[in-house]
Amino acid sequence: MRWKILMILVSILALWAGMALAAGEEKWPTKPIELVIGFVAGGSADLTARAYAPILSKELGVPVVVVSKPGATGGVAAEYVSKAKPDGYTLFEANITMISRRPLTHHVNYTIDHFTYILTHSDSCWGFLVKKDAPWKDFRDFLGYARKNPGLNYGTAGTYNQAHMVAEWIAKREGLKFSLVPFKGFGAMIPALLGGHIDFGGVSGGHVPMIEGGKLRTILQISGEVPDATPVPYLTELYPDFPQEFRYLMGSTSGLMGPKGIPEPIVQKLANAMRKAVESESFRNYAQREKYKIVVMNSAQIYDAAKKDSESFAGFLQSMGFKKE
């Protein structure tokens, strides 16, 4: 008899806990949401997060605060988010490749399975940029100069991103030597490029105003729409032999993520709010201005993309002889 009474009490407590959790999810959110970016302010991640954060705030009814945690090509922010409480109050503005590739190149404490994927918003525009008055007329001219002047400095927002890998592949393909100068974001790299501290830089956003203002120009387009008025060659046009295994997610599709385990009702609220943000006139104007392509992927699609990219990138790293750091 006592055992039966105990089982009944346990069932009642479990039911009560479930009802309390459901009620909490219905009221969610009740406090500000932290939207983490992995790079310094002023770069593409920061600008993009600030473009949609006010719309999320309006849709959800609480402040959405953009917080910068730069370092390790987004790895510092990724680890911070992966360890956060999965209650929907800590989110991550990140590109899929930050999650899928970093575990292959560094010993980190997260994998693609440590995150909740909510919704993507856009695909970025990657290119190699130089100062407007750089001595090279085009990319072939640049290659000729690089052969005569080995060790040209180039900047990227960290290591093992698209720009880093493409630059090293071109160097190997052409028998050149480049010197990488990693920064904690494009917001820090562009001033160095403008100041002549680096010879060229790989950028994926926030640079269009500099091009339109006559301060920078693109010498090689990696992915996305060319922002320059004059013709610029694409990587795969000049190099048809560029590895197929690295072409997947070349543009770095970005979106909203969070730690693993966020309850599904909260994920749906966030996805609905994010969809409203992506469909808004202000965000679409921002994307058009930055030459981003609107790309909307749901949770399952994002995870599948991350898994496929991880598998593909592993093959590319092996072909290049890179080993995990």
C-alpha positions as CSV (number, residue, x, y, z in Angstrom):
1,M,0.0,0.0,0.0
2,R,2.8,2.5,0.9
3,W,4.5,1.7,-2.3
4,K,1.4,2.5,-4.3
5,I,0.9,5.8,-2.4
6,L,4.6,6.7,-3.1
7,M,4.2,6.0,-6.8
8,I,1.1,8.2,-6.9
9,L,2.9,11.0,-5.2
10,V,5.8,10.7,-7.6
11,S,3.4,10.9,-10.5
12,I,1.7,13.9,-9.1
13,L,5.0,15.7,-8.5
14,A,6.2,14.9,-12.1
15,L,2.9,16.2,-13.5
16,W,3.2,19.3,-11.4
17,A,6.8,19.9,-12.5
18,G,5.8,19.4,-16.2
19,M,3.0,21.9,-15.8
20,A,5.3,24.4,-14.1
21,L,7.9,24.1,-16.8
22,A,5.2,24.5,-19.5
23,A,3.9,27.6,-17.8
24,G,7.4,29.0,-17.6
25,E,7.9,28.4,-21.3
26,E,4.6,30.1,-22.1
27,K,5.7,33.2,-20.2
28,W,9.2,33.2,-21.7
29,P,11.0,35.6,-22.0
30,T,10.8,37.6,-18.8
31,K,14.3,39.2,-18.8
32,P,16.9,40.5,-21.3
33,I,18.5,38.1,-23.8
34,E,22.2,38.1,-24.4
35,L,23.2,37.8,-28.0
36,V,26.9,36.8,-28.2
37,I,29.2,37.5,-31.1
38,G,32.7,36.0,-31.4
39,F,34.5,39.0,-32.8
40,V,35.3,42.6,-32.0
41,A,32.8,45.4,-32.6
42,G,32.6,46.9,-36.0
43,G,32.9,43.7,-38.0
44,S,30.3,41.7,-40.0
45,A,29.1,39.6,-37.0
46,D,28.6,42.7,-34.9
47,L,26.9,44.8,-37.6
48,T,24.6,41.9,-38.6
49,A,23.6,41.2,-35.0
50,R,22.8,44.9,-34.4
51,A,20.8,44.9,-37.6
52,Y,18.3,42.3,-36.3
53,A,18.6,42.5,-32.5
54,P,16.1,45.5,-32.3
55,I,13.5,43.4,-34.3
56,L,14.0,40.4,-32.0
57,S,13.5,42.7,-29.0
58,K,10.3,44.1,-30.4
59,E,8.9,40.6,-31.2
60,L,9.9,39.0,-27.9
61,G,9.1,42.0,-25.7
62,V,12.5,42.1,-23.9
63,P,15.9,43.8,-24.6
64,V,18.2,41.8,-26.8
65,V,21.8,42.9,-25.9
66,V,24.7,42.3,-28.3
67,V,27.8,41.2,-26.3
68,S,31.2,40.8,-27.9
69,K,33.4,37.9,-26.7
70,P,36.3,37.9,-29.3
71,G,39.1,35.4,-29.6
72,A,40.1,32.1,-31.3
73,T,38.1,32.8,-34.5
74,G,34.9,32.8,-32.6
75,G,36.0,29.9,-30.4
76,V,35.8,31.8,-27.2
77,A,32.2,32.8,-27.8
78,A,31.3,29.3,-29.0
79,E,32.6,27.7,-25.9
80,Y,30.9,30.3,-23.7
81,V,27.5,29.7,-25.4
82,S,27.9,25.9,-25.4
83,K,28.3,26.0,-21.6
84,A,25.4,28.4,-20.9
85,K,22.2,27.4,-19.3
86,P,19.8,26.3,-22.1
87,D,17.0,28.6,-21.2
88,G,17.0,30.8,-24.3
89,Y,18.6,33.8,-22.6
90,T,22.0,33.2,-24.1
91,L,22.1,33.1,-27.9
92,F,24.8,33.1,-30.5
93,E,25.1,35.0,-33.8
94,A,27.5,32.7,-35.7
95,N,28.2,31.3,-39.0
96,I,27.9,27.5,-39.5
97,T,31.6,27.1,-40.3
98,M,32.6,28.5,-36.9
99,I,30.9,25.5,-35.3
100,S,31.7,22.8,-37.9
101,R,35.4,23.6,-38.5
102,R,36.9,24.7,-35.2
103,P,36.7,21.3,-33.6
104,L,38.7,19.9,-36.6
105,T,41.6,22.4,-36.2
106,H,41.8,23.0,-32.5
107,H,41.3,21.0,-29.3
108,V,38.1,22.6,-28.1
109,N,35.4,21.5,-25.7
110,Y,32.5,21.6,-28.1
111,T,31.3,20.0,-31.3
112,I,28.3,20.5,-33.6
113,D,26.3,18.5,-31.2
114,H,26.7,21.0,-28.4
115,F,24.3,23.7,-29.8
116,T,20.7,24.3,-30.5
117,Y,20.2,25.6,-34.1
118,I,17.4,28.1,-34.5
119,L,17.3,29.9,-37.9
120,T,19.8,31.3,-40.4
121,H,19.4,34.7,-42.0
122,S,22.1,35.2,-44.7
123,D,25.1,34.1,-46.6
124,S,28.2,36.4,-46.6
125,C,30.3,38.0,-49.3
126,W,33.9,36.9,-49.1
127,G,36.8,38.6,-51.0
128,F,40.4,39.6,-50.9
129,L,40.8,43.3,-50.6
130,V,43.6,45.8,-51.0
131,K,43.9,49.6,-50.6
132,K,42.5,51.6,-53.5
133,D,45.9,52.9,-54.4
134,A,47.7,49.5,-54.2
135,P,50.2,49.0,-57.0
136,W,48.5,45.9,-58.4
137,K,46.0,46.4,-61.3
138,D,44.5,43.0,-60.9
139,F,45.0,39.6,-59.3
140,R,47.5,38.3,-61.9
141,D,49.5,41.5,-61.4
142,F,49.3,40.8,-57.6
143,L,50.6,37.3,-58.1
144,G,53.6,38.6,-60.2
145,Y,54.5,41.0,-57.4
146,A,54.1,38.3,-54.7
147,R,56.6,36.1,-56.6
148,K,59.2,38.8,-56.6
149,N,58.4,39.8,-53.0
150,P,57.8,36.7,-50.9
151,G,56.2,37.0,-47.5
152,L,53.5,39.5,-48.2
153,N,51.4,40.0,-45.0
154,Y,47.6,39.3,-45.1
155,G,45.0,39.6,-42.5
156,T,41.9,37.6,-41.6
157,A,39.5,37.5,-38.7
158,G,41.3,34.7,-37.1
159,T,42.6,31.4,-38.4
160,Y,41.2,28.5,-40.5
161,N,38.4,30.6,-41.9
162,Q,37.7,30.9,-45.6
163,A,40.2,33.6,-46.3
164,H,43.0,31.9,-44.4
165,M,42.5,28.6,-46.2
166,V,42.1,30.1,-49.6
167,A,45.2,32.2,-49.3
168,E,47.2,29.2,-48.2
169,W,45.9,27.1,-51.0
170,I,46.8,29.8,-53.6
171,A,50.2,30.1,-52.0
172,K,50.8,26.4,-52.3
173,R,49.3,26.3,-55.8
174,E,51.4,29.2,-57.1
175,G,54.6,28.4,-55.1
176,L,54.3,31.6,-53.1
177,K,54.8,32.5,-49.4
178,F,52.3,34.6,-47.5
179,S,52.5,35.7,-43.8
180,L,49.3,35.4,-41.9
181,V,48.3,38.2,-39.4
182,P,45.2,37.0,-37.6
183,F,42.9,39.6,-36.0
184,K,40.0,39.3,-33.5
185,G,37.5,40.4,-36.2
186,F,37.1,42.4,-39.4
187,G,36.5,45.5,-37.3
188,A,40.1,45.3,-36.2
189,M,41.5,44.1,-39.5
190,I,40.2,46.8,-41.9
191,P,42.0,49.7,-40.1
192,A,45.2,47.7,-40.4
193,L,44.6,47.3,-44.1
194,L,43.8,51.0,-44.6
195,G,46.9,51.9,-42.6
196,G,49.2,49.8,-44.7
197,H,50.1,47.4,-41.9
198,I,49.1,44.4,-44.0
199,D,49.3,44.0,-47.8
200,F,45.9,42.4,-48.4
201,G,43.0,41.1,-46.3
202,G,40.2,38.5,-46.5
203,V,36.9,40.0,-45.6
204,S,33.3,38.8,-45.4
205,G,31.3,41.9,-44.4
206,G,31.3,45.5,-43.3
207,H,33.7,46.5,-46.2
208,V,31.2,47.6,-48.8
209,P,31.1,51.3,-47.6
210,M,34.9,51.3,-47.8
211,I,34.8,50.1,-51.4
212,E,32.0,52.6,-52.3
213,G,34.0,55.3,-50.6
214,G,37.0,54.7,-52.7
215,K,39.3,53.4,-49.9
216,L,39.4,49.7,-50.7
217,R,39.0,47.5,-53.7
218,T,38.6,43.8,-54.3
219,I,41.2,41.9,-56.2
220,L,39.7,38.4,-55.9
221,Q,36.1,37.4,-55.0
222,I,35.8,34.2,-53.1
223,S,32.0,34.0,-52.8
224,G,28.9,36.2,-53.0
225,E,28.2,39.2,-55.1
226,V,31.1,41.5,-56.1
227,P,30.7,44.8,-54.4
228,D,33.0,46.7,-56.8
229,A,31.8,48.7,-59.8
230,T,34.6,47.3,-61.9
231,P,34.9,43.6,-62.9
232,V,36.6,41.3,-60.3
233,P,37.4,37.6,-61.0
234,Y,36.0,34.8,-58.9
235,L,38.3,32.3,-57.2
236,T,36.8,29.3,-59.1
237,E,37.0,31.2,-62.4
238,L,40.8,31.6,-62.1
239,Y,41.2,28.2,-60.4
240,P,38.8,25.6,-61.7
241,D,40.9,23.0,-59.9
242,F,40.1,24.5,-56.5
243,P,39.1,21.5,-54.2
244,Q,35.4,20.6,-54.4
245,E,35.5,19.5,-50.7
246,F,36.1,23.1,-49.7
247,R,33.4,24.7,-51.9
248,Y,30.6,23.7,-49.5
249,L,29.5,26.6,-47.4
250,M,32.1,28.8,-49.0
251,G,30.1,31.9,-48.1
252,S,29.6,31.0,-44.4
253,T,25.8,30.9,-43.9
254,S,25.1,32.6,-40.5
255,G,22.2,32.6,-38.1
256,L,20.9,32.3,-34.6
257,M,22.1,29.5,-32.3
258,G,22.2,28.7,-28.6
259,P,23.4,26.0,-26.2
260,K,22.1,22.5,-26.6
261,G,18.9,21.7,-24.8
262,I,16.8,24.8,-25.2
263,P,13.1,23.6,-24.9
264,E,11.3,23.3,-28.2
265,P,8.6,25.9,-27.4
266,I,11.3,28.5,-26.7
267,V,13.1,27.5,-29.9
268,Q,9.9,28.0,-31.9
269,K,9.4,31.4,-30.3
270,L,12.9,32.4,-31.2
271,A,12.6,31.0,-34.8
272,N,9.4,32.9,-35.3
273,A,10.9,36.1,-34.1
274,M,14.0,35.6,-36.2
275,R,11.9,34.9,-39.3
276,K,10.1,38.2,-38.7
277,A,13.5,39.9,-38.5
278,V,14.8,38.3,-41.7
279,E,11.6,39.3,-43.5
280,S,11.7,42.9,-42.3
281,E,12.4,45.7,-44.7
282,S,15.3,47.1,-42.6
283,F,17.2,43.8,-42.4
284,R,16.7,43.1,-46.1
285,N,18.0,46.6,-46.9
286,Y,21.0,45.9,-44.7
287,A,21.7,42.6,-46.4
288,Q,21.4,44.2,-49.9
289,R,23.7,47.0,-48.9
290,E,26.3,44.5,-47.6
291,K,25.9,42.2,-50.6
292,Y,24.6,39.4,-48.5
293,K,22.2,36.7,-49.8
294,I,19.2,36.0,-47.7
295,V,19.3,32.3,-46.7
296,V,16.7,30.8,-44.3
297,M,17.5,27.4,-42.9
298,N,15.6,25.7,-40.0
299,S,17.1,23.7,-37.2
300,A,17.4,20.4,-39.0
301,Q,18.8,21.9,-42.1
302,I,21.4,23.9,-40.2
303,Y,22.6,20.7,-38.4
304,D,22.7,18.7,-41.6
305,A,24.8,21.6,-43.2
306,A,27.2,21.7,-40.3
307,K,27.7,17.9,-40.4
308,K,28.3,17.9,-44.2
309,D,30.7,20.8,-44.0
310,S,32.6,19.2,-41.1
311,E,33.1,16.0,-43.2
312,S,34.1,18.0,-46.3
313,F,36.5,20.3,-44.5
314,A,38.2,17.4,-42.9
315,G,39.1,16.1,-46.3
316,F,40.4,19.6,-47.3
317,L,42.6,19.8,-44.2
318,Q,44.1,16.4,-44.9
319,S,44.9,17.4,-48.5
320,M,46.6,20.6,-47.3
321,G,48.6,18.8,-44.6
322,F,47.2,20.8,-41.7
323,K,47.2,19.1,-38.3
324,K,45.0,19.9,-35.3
325,E,46.6,22.5,-33.0
